[in-house]
Amino acid sequence: MSDDLDTVFAALADPTRRAILAMLLEDDMAVTDVAEPFQMSLAAISKHLVILTRAGLIAQEKRGRVKWCKLEPDALRAASVWMQGFGQFDPVDLDALERFLVQELAAGPEIEVDDDSAPHGDGPPPHGAR
């Protein structure tokens, strides 16, 4: 199973292959139609399609003289189940984190001062103090 997951995630790692999968969400497509929006050769697209096919993410079949690609929706099931194991963690709200940090940095550092006007802490004494 680990090898299957590795293959699926390796296939998904490439933005071109993810774009192809997104296109195939709509409907089956001929290989030439899949290649059309990309600035690469048909041979390069074919290599991407082979990787997606080996990962089980798409299937290719010949209809007449045209090779068609279709999405295999069940292929992501194992990867999805694996990823759901991480669903126990709340997603990080980066906008809220940024607002918090801006607010904290704007407030400046808080330094406690005792009666002698010396900062508290475990650090060395101020220069000149003994």
N, C-alpha and C positions, 0 to 999 in steps of 0.2 A: 504494500500500500504506500509506503514511503516513496518508492521509486515513482509510482503513479503521481503522487502529489508533487514531487520534484519536477516531473515532466510538465504537469499542468502549470505550476507556478513559473517555470522557465519560459513556457510559451506565452504566458500573460505578462512577462517582464518587458516585452517589447511594445512600444506605443503603436507601431504599425499593426501588429497582430491584434491589439485591443481594439483599434479602430475597425479592423475587418470584422471582428466579432460584433461590434456595435451595428455595423451595416447589415449583418446577417440576422440581427434581431427582427428586422422588418420583414424579410422574405428571403427565399432562396435566390441566389444570384449566379449568373454565369461568371466564370473566371475573368473574362475580359471586362465585365462590368465591375467586378471587385477591383480590378487594377486601375480603372479609369481615373479615380480621384487622386491617385498617388503619383508623385514625381519619380517613378522608378520603372524599370523595365518589367515586362511580363515575366521574364525569367526570375527576377528578384521577388515578385509577388508570389510566383509559384513556389519558391523556397519557403516563404512565410506560410503558405497554405499547407505545405508538407509538414511543417512543424506543428501547425494547429491540428492537422489530421492525426499525426502520431500521438498527440496529447489526448486525442479523443474529443476535442472541442468542436470539430466540424467533421462532416462526411462529404466526400466528393463522389459524384456519379456522372456517368456519361449519358446524355439524352440526345440521341442522334449523333451529330458531329460536335456538339457543345458539351463541355465539362461544367457541371453545376456544383455549387457549394451550398451546404445547408448547415445550420447550427445544430449541434447535438446538446439539447438543454440539460440532459441528465449528467453530462460529463463533469459539470462543476459541482455535483452533489457532494462528493468526498471532500473537495476543497472547502466548500461552504460549511459542512459539518465541522471540519477541523477549525475553521475561523470562528465559528460560533462559540467555541470553547473560550475565546477571549472576550466574549460579550459580557462577562461579569464585570468588566471595567467600564466606568463611565467615560464617554468620549471627552477629550480635553477641549474646552471652549477657549481657543487661542485669543479671541477678541476680548473676553473677560480677563484673561491672564494679562494681556497687554494693558488694559485699563487699570488693573490692580498695580502693575509695576510702575506705570506712569504716576499714579497717585502716590505710591510709596516713595518713589524717587523725588517727587516734587516736595514731599514733606521733609525730606532731608534726614540725615542720620540722627537717631535719638541717643544722646550721651547723658548718662546720669552724672550729676555733679554732687560731691559731698560738701561739707562745710569749708574745706580748704580749697575749693574750686578745682580739685584735681579729678580727672575722669576715673571712673571705676573700671576695674578690669584686671585681668591677670597679666597684662603686658608690662613692659619695663617702665620704670618711673620716667616722668618727663625729663628732658635734657636739663642738667644742672641740679636736679633734686637728688638727695642722698638719703 
